[in-house]
Amino acid sequence: MTVLEGRIHQVLVLLPNMLSPEQVADIMNVSKETVYRMVRRGDYDSLKLGRIIRIPKACVLNYIVANLA
């Protein structure tokens, strides 16, 4: 694990295990609609309970790490 990955992990460890699209948008500094598009595209695994969408924080961490440039 790199230093950056460690820092990201330290921040995410404080968050709940399942995140709302709004929380993910705040973390990623993107709009809520962008997060919904990413869920529809399959960039994030997600759980849908009726109209509620939750994204595992591990998926957010994996996405960030996989897309570091």
Secondary structure, 3 states (H helix, E strand, C coil): CCHHHHHHHHHHCCCCCEECHHHHHHHHCCCHHHHHHHHHHCCCCCEEECCEEEEEHHHHHHHHHHCCC
